[in-house]
Amino acid sequence: MPNPFDWRTVLLAKHAQHVALIHFPIALFIVGVIFDVCATWTKKQTFATVAFFNLGVAALSVPPVLLTGVAAWRWQLEAQPMKGILLYHVVAAVFSAVIIVAGWWAHYRGRRNNCLPSWRLPLELAGVGLLMVTGHLGGFLSGVNG
């Protein structure tokens, strides 16, 4: 049995980095959306600021997650052809990444223009649903869901 505190076990596992990193953009985006809904409902600027920063950090964490996802596909799945669940997971992940960045961009532009676009909330809520689907499919790929 490998030592859980050995740095090679942590850093050189075939897909552990993706599995560990993916939780950051998911959690940050969902919490950002919750704060955005609260800001819209209560009209409090503090909630909007928290939403902006959560969405910003979520957008910053997307590139490492995508890169480690490609690495996991190359190493763990031995670059097998993308079909079935793997293909659906990759397509959903790319769309999720675009929505996360677009959600932050909408807030960034809205703060500069002092007017948040009305389409951002439906986009963000669709993004939460798409993240759930992406994570569910990823669970099948990692063996968590069967």
C-alpha positions in Angstrom: 0.0 0.0 0.0 1.4 3.4 -1.0 2.2 6.0 1.7 -0.5 8.7 1.6 2.1 11.3 2.7 4.7 10.5 0.1 4.9 13.5 -2.3 5.2 11.1 -5.3 1.9 9.5 -4.4 0.2 12.9 -4.4 1.8 14.7 -7.4 2.5 11.8 -9.7 -0.8 9.9 -9.5 -2.2 9.4 -13.0 -5.4 11.5 -12.6 -5.5 12.7 -9.0 -4.8 16.3 -9.8 -7.9 16.7 -12.0 -10.1 15.0 -9.4 -8.7 17.3 -6.7 -8.7 20.5 -8.6 -12.2 20.2 -10.2 -13.9 20.9 -6.9 -12.6 24.5 -6.8 -14.4 26.0 -9.9 -17.5 24.0 -9.2 -17.8 25.3 -5.6 -16.7 28.8 -6.4 -19.1 29.1 -9.3 -22.1 27.7 -7.4 -21.5 30.0 -4.4 -21.0 32.9 -6.8 -24.3 32.2 -8.4 -26.0 31.9 -5.0 -24.6 35.3 -4.0 -25.6 36.8 -7.4 -29.2 35.6 -6.8 -29.1 37.1 -3.3 -27.7 40.4 -4.7 -30.5 40.5 -7.3 -33.2 39.6 -4.7 -32.0 41.9 -1.9 -30.4 44.7 -4.1 -27.3 44.7 -1.7 -24.0 45.6 -3.3 -22.1 43.5 -0.9 -23.6 40.3 -2.3 -22.8 41.4 -5.8 -19.2 42.0 -4.9 -18.9 38.6 -3.3 -20.5 37.1 -6.4 -18.0 38.9 -8.6 -14.9 37.7 -6.8 -16.2 34.1 -6.5 -16.9 34.0 -10.2 -13.5 35.6 -10.9 -11.6 32.9 -8.9 -13.7 30.2 -10.5 -12.8 31.5 -13.9 -9.1 31.6 -13.0 -9.3 28.0 -11.8 -10.8 26.7 -15.1 -7.5 26.5 -17.2 -5.7 24.3 -14.7 -8.7 22.0 -14.4 -9.0 21.7 -18.2 -5.2 21.0 -18.5 -5.3 18.3 -15.8 -8.4 16.8 -17.5 -6.4 16.5 -20.7 -3.6 15.0 -18.7 -5.9 12.5 -17.1 -7.3 11.5 -20.5 -3.8 11.0 -21.8 -2.3 9.1 -18.8 -5.2 7.4 -17.0 -7.4 6.6 -20.1 -4.3 6.2 -22.4 -5.7 8.7 -24.9 -8.4 6.3 -25.9 -10.8 7.7 -28.6 -13.4 10.0 -27.2 -16.8 8.4 -27.5 -19.7 7.6 -25.2 -19.5 9.0 -21.6 -16.0 10.4 -22.2 -17.1 12.4 -25.2 -20.2 13.7 -23.3 -18.1 14.6 -20.3 -15.6 16.6 -22.4 -18.2 18.4 -24.4 -20.1 19.3 -21.2 -16.8 20.4 -19.5 -16.0 22.7 -22.4 -19.4 24.3 -22.3 -19.2 24.6 -18.5 -15.9 26.3 -18.8 -17.3 28.8 -21.3 -20.3 29.5 -19.0 -18.1 30.0 -16.0 -15.9 32.5 -17.8 -18.9 34.2 -19.4 -20.5 34.6 -16.0 -17.5 36.3 -14.7 -17.1 38.4 -17.8 -20.8 39.6 -17.5 -20.1 40.7 -14.0 -16.8 42.4 -15.0 -18.4 44.3 -17.8 -21.4 45.1 -15.6 -19.3 46.6 -12.9 -17.4 48.7 -15.4 -20.7 50.0 -17.0 -22.6 50.1 -13.7 -25.3 47.9 -15.1 -25.4 44.1 -14.9 -26.9 42.3 -17.9 -30.3 40.7 -17.4 -29.2 37.5 -19.2 -26.5 36.6 -16.7 -28.7 34.9 -14.1 -30.4 32.5 -16.6 -26.9 31.7 -18.0 -25.5 31.1 -14.5 -28.3 28.9 -13.5 -27.9 26.9 -16.7 -24.2 26.7 -15.9 -25.0 25.2 -12.5 -27.1 22.5 -14.1 -24.5 21.8 -16.7 -21.8 21.5 -14.0 -24.0 18.9 -12.3 -24.2 16.9 -15.5 -20.5 17.2 -16.2 -19.6 16.1 -12.6 -22.0 13.2 -12.8 -20.5 12.0 -16.1 -17.0 12.5 -14.6 -18.0 10.3 -11.7 -18.6 7.5 -14.0 -15.2 8.0 -15.7 -13.4 8.0 -12.3 -15.3 5.0 -11.0 -17.2 6.8 -8.3 -20.6 6.3 -9.8 -20.1 2.7 -10.9 
